[in-house]
């Protein structure tokens, strides 16, 4: 059997807020208020869960959240991770990336004349623009912050024949 989770004694203001929450049109807030008031009366998480038709672990999660955040734990929050995205490039590095991409990949010993995002990420790492190897998506985001749209390169068929354009126009109309 698990140890019971205790919540601190509720102040008069908190008690009033929870009682007011019992009349909330928001079912999520209502359910959490019911859980906290039942626990304040001394009921266990299992008894509360059975009475409210939810799992006892759900009750424990609410009690932990209330102990950590107080009544700020009542409203529903996003279930997405609370991480802020880390920008791989600062403003100076983005400008250096732009300058790097204005050069040919062959300058860096690569066997292509096109810049796929993965190759740009690799060269940015080897040239010291980033401290770690980043993804192609990080390169695309850095370029988007510069106002540059990145599109896949298109291969055009050309010929070294000096009359190629005349012949091509004659064949295609």
C-alpha positions in Angstrom: 0.0 0.0 0.0 1.3 3.5 -0.9 1.9 6.1 1.7 -1.0 8.7 1.8 -0.3 12.1 0.4 -0.9 14.9 2.7 -1.8 18.4 1.7 -1.2 21.3 4.0 -4.1 22.8 5.9 -6.1 25.1 3.7 -6.5 28.7 4.6 -9.9 30.3 4.8 -9.3 32.0 1.4 -8.3 28.7 -0.2 -11.3 26.9 1.3 -13.6 29.7 0.0 -12.0 29.4 -3.5 -12.4 25.6 -3.6 -16.1 25.9 -2.4 -16.7 28.5 -5.1 -15.0 26.1 -7.6 -17.7 23.5 -6.9 -20.1 25.7 -8.8 -17.7 26.2 -11.7 -19.1 25.5 -15.2 -15.7 24.1 -16.1 -15.8 20.3 -15.2 -12.0 20.1 -14.9 -11.9 22.7 -12.2 -15.0 21.3 -10.5 -13.4 17.8 -10.3 -10.1 19.1 -9.0 -11.9 21.1 -6.3 -13.8 18.0 -5.3 -10.6 16.1 -5.0 -8.8 18.7 -2.9 -11.8 19.2 -0.5 -12.2 15.5 -0.1 -8.5 15.1 0.8 -8.7 18.0 3.2 -11.5 16.1 4.9 -9.1 13.2 5.3 -10.2 10.8 2.6 -7.6 8.7 0.9 -6.8 8.9 -2.8 -8.4 5.5 -3.5 -11.7 6.5 -1.8 -11.7 9.8 -3.7 -11.0 8.1 -7.0 -13.8 5.6 -6.5 -16.2 8.3 -5.5 -15.4 10.5 -8.5 -15.0 7.7 -11.0 -11.3 8.2 -11.7 -8.1 6.4 -11.0 -6.4 6.9 -7.6 -3.2 7.9 -9.4 -5.1 10.8 -11.0 -6.0 12.0 -7.5 -2.4 11.7 -6.4 -1.3 13.7 -9.4 -3.7 16.5 -8.5 -2.6 16.5 -4.9 1.1 16.7 -5.9 0.3 19.5 -8.3 -1.6 21.4 -5.5 1.3 20.9 -3.1 3.7 22.3 -5.7 1.7 25.1 -7.2 -1.1 25.9 -4.8 -4.5 26.8 -6.3 -2.8 27.6 -9.6 -3.1 23.9 -10.3 -6.9 24.1 -10.6 -7.3 25.2 -14.3 -6.4 22.9 -17.1 -3.0 23.6 -18.7 -1.4 22.4 -21.9 -0.1 18.9 -21.8 2.8 19.8 -24.1 6.3 19.8 -22.6 7.1 23.1 -21.0 10.4 23.6 -22.8 11.3 26.6 -24.7 12.9 25.9 -28.1 16.6 26.5 -28.1 17.7 28.5 -31.1 20.8 26.8 -32.6 22.0 30.1 -34.1 22.3 33.6 -32.6 22.0 36.7 -34.9 25.8 36.7 -35.7 25.8 33.0 -36.4 22.8 33.4 -38.7 24.6 36.0 -40.8 27.7 33.8 -40.9 25.4 30.9 -42.1 24.0 33.2 -44.8 27.6 34.0 -46.0 28.5 30.3 -45.9 25.5 29.4 -48.1 26.5 32.0 -50.7 29.6 30.0 -51.4 29.7 26.7 -53.3 29.8 23.5 -51.3 32.8 22.5 -53.4 34.7 25.3 -51.6 34.4 23.1 -48.5 35.5 19.9 -50.3 32.0 18.6 -51.0 31.2 16.7 -54.2 28.1 18.7 -55.1 27.2 22.2 -56.1 23.8 22.2 -54.2 23.2 22.9 -50.6 20.8 20.4 -49.0 19.9 21.4 -45.5 21.7 18.4 -44.0 24.9 19.3 -45.8 24.6 22.9 -44.7 24.2 21.6 -41.1 27.3 19.4 -41.5 29.5 22.2 -42.9 28.2 24.7 -40.3 29.4 22.3 -37.6 32.8 21.6 -39.2 33.3 25.4 -39.8 32.6 26.1 -36.1 29.3 28.0 -36.5 27.6 25.6 -34.1 28.9 23.7 -31.1 27.1 20.6 -32.0 25.7 19.0 -35.2 22.3 20.4 -35.7 19.4 19.2 -37.9 18.4 20.5 -41.3 15.3 21.8 -39.7 17.5 24.0 -37.4 19.1 25.4 -40.5 15.8 26.1 -42.1 14.5 27.9 -39.0 17.7 30.0 -38.9 17.2 31.0 -42.5 13.5 31.7 -41.9 14.6 34.2 -39.1 16.7 35.9 -41.8 13.7 36.1 -44.1 15.1 33.5 -46.5 12.8 30.8 -47.8 14.6 27.5 -48.5 13.4 25.5 -51.3 14.8 22.2 -52.7 17.2 22.8 -55.6 15.9 21.9 -59.1 18.1 20.1 -61.5 18.0 21.5 -65.0 19.2 19.5 -68.0 21.7 21.6 -70.0 24.2 20.8 -72.7 27.6 22.2 -73.4 26.6 22.4 -77.1 26.6 26.1 -78.2 23.5 25.6 -80.3 21.6 23.8 -77.5 19.2 26.7 -76.8 18.3 27.0 -80.5 17.8 23.3 -80.8 15.8 23.1 -77.6 13.5 25.9 -78.6 13.0 24.4 -82.0 12.1 21.0 -80.5 9.8 22.3 -77.8 8.3 25.2 -79.7 
